[in-house]
Amino acid sequence: MKTPSADLFKLAFDSSPTGKLVIDHSGAIVLANREAERLFGYGPDELLGQSVEVLVPERFRWGHSGVRRAFQAAPQSRRMGAGRDLFGLRKDGTELPIEIGLNPVHTPDGVIILTTIVDISERRTLEAQLRQAQKLEAIGTLAGGIAHDFNNLLRSIIGYSELVTSVVTDPQALADLEQVRVAAARGQELVLRMLAFSRPSDSARLAVALHRPTLEAVDLLRSTIPSLIEIRYRHDAEVPPVRVDPTQVQQVLMNLVTNGAQAIGDATGSIEVALTAFRPDDAFVQAHPLMSKGLYARLSVIDSGHGMSDEVQQHAFEPFFTTKPVGKGTGLGLSMVHGIVQGAGGCVDLQSRLGEGTRVDVYLPAAASEVAQHALDVPDESAPLILFVDDEEAISDLSRRQLVSAGFRVAAFSASLTALEEFRRRPDSFSLVVTDNTMPKMSGLQFAQEVRSLRPDIPILLVSGLVDTLAPDVIYQKGIAGLLRKPHTGAQLVAAARALTAPRG
């Protein structure tokens, strides 16, 4: 007859977030909880009665029974923190890294073993990423030291070549000296790439929209890669500005597209360049430790080339690693990409399979807060702060200047998602929200609804050229405090802003 304590034990055993097995003196599994069944891919009660060796990979199975008997002869608890990293065998034949804890329980029928099992696949992945990041950091430090020493040698070569050139008149000797100069110039280019990997420059790292430099690079690349390769470009209108040197972004793109073109070779193929907004979820952040939650600009390059093996992918970002023939590449392209992106606070994700092509995603954090702060150029910090959004950059900038001249502080945006991110960051800082209604991705009414969900009391001024088409009940439901018809004057905008930010008596 079951007792309440037995029922409680069964409930706790089955509800445990870690896999649990109970193994008798013969090595048979007498109890398995739901998590253990899930980890190893078995159905309910399917493990019961089977030998525990069924969960041990074949290459370890020969010695496992002896180890188990030795443990039963001198049982001793092993806490989870002191467990060993082992491999388990799923029902489908695949293996998973696990950590186990063993706890002997003495019963009238002999010693049984309560086994706790934890899948450490995710931990192994994170540890591998950390080791790779540390290795790249060490290589970067080494590359930086080599680059500086090499640069000193090049300066001597170039300087003395110039001195000799000034006194030599023999045409052949002058031609030879020119070759020395050309070789030294190539060496200087390599030095710059090594320095970009080891310590990216902070110069010209302003908050910029990526569409224009990306489009310029794509247009240039179309004229340089083979005509059999099609380059397609698409971009999201809501991509946030990022704090980066636009020239370095073009370097990144040119390296990635050139690599893709070389992977395609003489065959017909395609390369897609995509610029999109990206907001990682919890699972993505956990899998990419260098990233945090928030808004990112994602630059993706997807080619239809021959792809990379797992081994090549592990070394792809290391300086001087290349699979190209001698003279066809320096092995610094992807390492430079890594250095530039990491220096901008972002990360690079590489996905590839042999015969299926390669995808490289560059993630750069949005510079929303810096852009907003840059717009706050009013000395009076007590002035009302207005969040202004209009998808036309010219209108956004003009309206900001008009409101600033009237004594307001203004955070102006031309992308609704970026503006919303800024409002989420500090909703209580704003006195008024002014939004255009007709915008890509998110209308002004939708934007107002999102803003009101974060702060219900914030007044919202909706600007639209189609005021007459807006239903009064919809305006009321969205919490719109005022309407301003386009086109309007600066004085009308300022008057509406003053009316909605005036103290309420």
C-alpha positions, 0 to 999 in steps of 0.5 A: 500500500502506498504511503503519502511519503512514497507519493511525495517522493515519486512527485519530487523525483519526477519533477526534478529538473535534472535527470535521475535514475535509480539503479539496483545491485545488478545494474538494472534501472528500476526508476527513471524520471521524466527528465532522464527519459527526455535526455536520452530520448526514451518514452515513459517507463521504456528504460525500466528493467534495462541495464544502465550500460544501455546509456553508455557509449560503446567505446566506454561500455567494456569497462563500465560494469567493472567500475560499477561493481567496484563502486557498489563494493565501496559505495561513497557519495559523489556530489555534483560539483565533484562529478566527472564529465562523461558521455551518455548514449541516446536511444538514436545512437547520438552522444551527449556530454553529461555530468553525473552524481552518485549517491548510494542508498542502503535498503533491506534488499542491498545498496541501490544507487541514486544517479543524478545526470545533467546535460552539459552540452550548452556549458561545453559550447560556452567553454569552447567559445570562451577558449576561442575568444581568449585564443584570439585575444592572445593572438591579437596581442602577439599580432600587434607586437609583431606589427609594430616591430615590422612597421619599424623595419619597413620605415627603415627600408622605405627611408633608405630606399628614398635616400638611394633613389635620390643619388642613383641615375641608372634606370635599371637600379631605379626600377629595382628600387621602385620594386623595393618601394612597392613591396614595402607598401604591401608590407605596410598594408599588411601591418595596418590589417594586423593592427586592425585585428589587434587593436581597432582604431577608435577614430571616426567612430561616430553614430552612423546609419549603415545603409549608405556605406553598405550600398556604396560598397555593394555598388563597387563590388558589383564592378569587381567580382566576376559577372557570373556571380549575382550580388543582391542587396536588401535592407530594413528601413528600421536598422538602427544607427551604430557607433562605428567608422563607416570606412571600416564597415566597408572593409568588413563587407568587402572582405566578406563578399570577396571571400564569398566570390572566391568560394564560388570561383568560376561557377555561376552563383549568388551573394546576398548582402542584407542589412536588418535590425535584430533583437536577440532573445534569451536563447541567442544571448546565452549562445553568444556570450559577447552579446547582450539584450537590446537592439542591433544592426545585423549585416549578413553576407550569404554566399552559394560557394563550396562552404567550410568544414568544421575544422576550417571554421574553428580556425577561420578568424585566426590571423594568417590562416588561409585555405587559398593557394600560396600567393592568393591570400594573406589569411588576414581578411576574416581576422581583420573583420573580427578585430573591427567588429569586436572593437565596435562592441559587436560580434561575428557569427559564422555558419557554413556547411560543405557544399551548401555555402556560407553565412556570416552575420555581423552584429553591431549594437545600436547607438540609440542612446548616443544619438539621443544624447547628441541631439540634446544640445540645450544648456538648460537641463530643466527644459522639457525633453521631447521624443520626436520621430519622423521617418524623413531625416530632413523633417526630423532634423528641421523639427528638432532645430525648431523645437530646440530654438524654442527652448526645448530639449529634443531627442530626434529619430528617423526610425520608430524602432530606435526611438521606441528603444530609447523610450524604453531605456528611460521612459520617465525622462520625457515630457512629450512624444511627437510622432509622425503617423505614416512610417514604415514598420510601425505607424504613429498610432502603433508607436503611441500604443507601445509608448503608452503601455510603458508610461500611460500618462505621457502626452502624445502629439500625432502629426499627420497629413490625413488628420480627417481620416482618423476616427475620434474613438481610435484617437481616444483609445490610443491616448493621443493628446493632440493632433497636428496637420501636415504641412505645418509651420515651426510656430504651430509645432512649437505652440502645440508642444508648449500646450502639451508640456505646460504645467497642469493646474 
